Amino acid sequence: MMVMHNDIYADNNAVLPRLLTGPIKSAHALITRDIAMRILRGEYPPGSLLPPESDLIDQYTVSRTALREAIKTLSAKGLLVSKTKIGTRVLNESYWNLYDPQVLSWRIELGVDNGFLRKIFEVRQSLEPAAAAQAALRRTPLNIERMQYALNLMDKPHHTRKTYAEPDLVFHQEVLIASGNPFMQTFSSIIEACILNAFAISAPIDTDERFKRSINRHALVLAEIRDGNPGGAGLAMSEVIRESIENARFGLAEEPVVISLPLDLHGNTQPLDH
């Protein structure tokens, strides 16, 4: 279940949702989660039909309205499609909105393996450098102030993995906000899932050397964004993500693909003319 927690507001009042689990308080939420978990576990495989509506009503002992609201919610998230006289069919995973914080929370609840984390890291390496590059072009003094505040919290002594993860996440969320791109801002839940689950394996605070390196690399991201250098910001963010990969002991590419904006297919990133 997704709740809004320690929300971060941009100048345009954008809110980045957080991945958190909490008590389920309604029949609609209970049915939605249970059907979703059955789909994710493969009990209702792609292409299969859900049991008839009357059977589901009896199974969950809920009203027809509550059941239909649950089906509607899961359809909006790309898990189901309903057709008259056919029924409600489970869609292939390629249709699922894995960027949806609730869908991602359900997926994580099933357990996170190396393959899943690897895929998240690959997406981060593709998109976060681009967000950092855009942030270098669009940042405001308030954006810089908030990134610096998060970095200062990261740099405090005596962190646990959990207390370090929180300001680390805030720093990355602030970069997304500074990008000014709402499509990039929806990527927040992926970053949270990656940070929290990778830190469960290994974290920068596990050794003094890695802690200092993490702080320095995040500080370089901030410096490049503050100085308005999109190419440098993208490369610096790529190094931060590579460090996360190393911390989690994943053997991804030695030279990961770095996408930064403005895009230059020959590898030379230059600021846009204004």
Residue pairs with C-beta under 8 A, 6 or more apart in sequence:
1 20
1 21
1 22
1 24
1 29
1 33
1 102
1 105
2 17
2 18
2 19
2 20
2 101
2 102
2 105
3 18
3 20
3 22
4 15
4 17
4 18
5 18
5 20
6 18
6 166
6 170
7 15
7 16
7 17
7 18
8 15
8 16
8 146
8 170
8 173
8 174
8 177
9 15
10 143
10 177
10 178
10 185
11 140
11 142
14 177
14 182
14 185
16 173
16 176
16 177
16 185
16 188
17 101
17 188
17 189
18 101
18 188
18 189
18 192
19 101
19 104
19 105
19 108
19 189
19 192
19 193
19 196
20 105
21 105
21 109
24 30
24 33
26 66
27 60
27 62
27 63
27 66
28 66
28 69
28 70
28 73
30 60
31 56
31 60
31 62
31 66
31 67
31 70
32 69
32 70
32 73
32 74
33 106
34 60
35 44
35 50
35 70
35 71
35 74
36 74
36 77
36 79
36 103
36 106
37 106
37 109
37 110
38 44
39 74
39 79
39 80
39 90
40 106
40 107
40 110
41 110
44 50
44 90
45 90
46 90
46 91
46 92
46 93
47 89
47 90
47 92
48 89
48 90
49 86
49 87
49 88
49 89
49 90
50 56
50 71
50 80
50 87
50 88
50 89
50 90
51 59
52 87
53 64
53 67
53 68
56 67
57 63
57 64
57 67
60 66
60 67
71 80
71 82
71 88
74 80
75 81
75 82
75 88
77 96
77 97
77 100
77 102
77 103
78 91
78 95
78 96
78 97
78 103
79 90
79 91
79 95
79 96
79 103
80 88
80 89
80 90
80 91
81 88
81 89
81 91
82 88
82 89
83 89
96 103
97 103
98 104
98 107
99 186
99 187
99 189
99 190
100 189
101 189
104 189
104 190
104 193
107 116
108 193
108 197
112 193
112 197
114 250
117 194
117 197
117 198
117 248
117 250
118 250
118 252
120 190
120 193
120 194
120 197
121 194
121 198
121 241
121 244
121 245
121 248
121 250
121 252
122 252
123 187
123 190
124 190
124 191
124 194
124 241
124 244
125 238
125 241
125 242
125 245
125 252
125 256
125 257
125 258
126 257
126 259
127 184
127 187
127 259
128 172
128 175
128 187
128 191
128 237
128 238
128 241
129 233
129 234
129 235
129 237
129 238
129 241
129 258
129 259
129 260
130 179
130 184
130 234
130 259
130 260
130 261
131 175
131 176
131 179
131 181
131 184
131 187
131 237
132 175
132 179
132 221
132 224
132 225
132 230
132 233
132 234
132 236
132 237
132 260
133 230
133 231
133 233
133 234
133 260
133 261
133 262
133 269
134 178
134 179
134 180
134 181
134 184
134 230
134 261
135 143
135 175
135 176
135 178
135 179
135 180
135 225
135 233
136 224
136 225
136 227
136 228
136 229
136 230
136 232
136 233
137 228
137 230
137 261
137 271
137 272
138 178
138 179
138 180
139 178
139 225
139 226
139 228
140 178
143 174
143 177
143 178
143 225
144 178
144 222
144 225
144 226
146 170
146 174
146 177
147 171
147 174
147 175
147 178
147 222
147 225
148 222
150 167
150 168
150 170
150 171
150 174
151 167
151 171
151 215
151 218
151 219
151 222
153 166
153 167
153 170
154 164
154 167
154 168
154 171
154 214
154 215
154 218
155 215
159 205
159 211
160 205
161 199
161 200
161 203
161 205
161 206
162 199
164 199
164 203
164 204
164 205
165 195
165 196
165 199
165 203
168 195
168 214
168 218
169 191
169 192
169 195
169 196
171 218
172 191
172 195
173 188
173 191
175 221
175 225
175 237
176 184
176 185
176 187
176 188
176 191
177 185
178 225
179 185
194 244
195 244
198 244
198 247
198 248
201 247
201 248
201 249
202 247
202 248
202 249
203 247
204 210
204 211
204 213
204 214
204 243
204 247
205 211
206 247
210 243
210 247
213 243
214 240
214 243
217 236
217 239
217 240
217 243
218 240
220 236
220 239
221 233
221 236
221 237
221 240
223 236
224 232
224 233
224 235
224 236
225 233
228 271
229 271
230 260
230 261
230 262
230 269
230 271
231 260
231 268
231 269
231 270
233 260
234 258
234 259
234 260
234 261
234 269
235 258
235 260
238 256
238 258
241 256
242 252
242 256
245 252
260 269
261 269
262 269
262 270
262 271
262 272
263 269
264 270
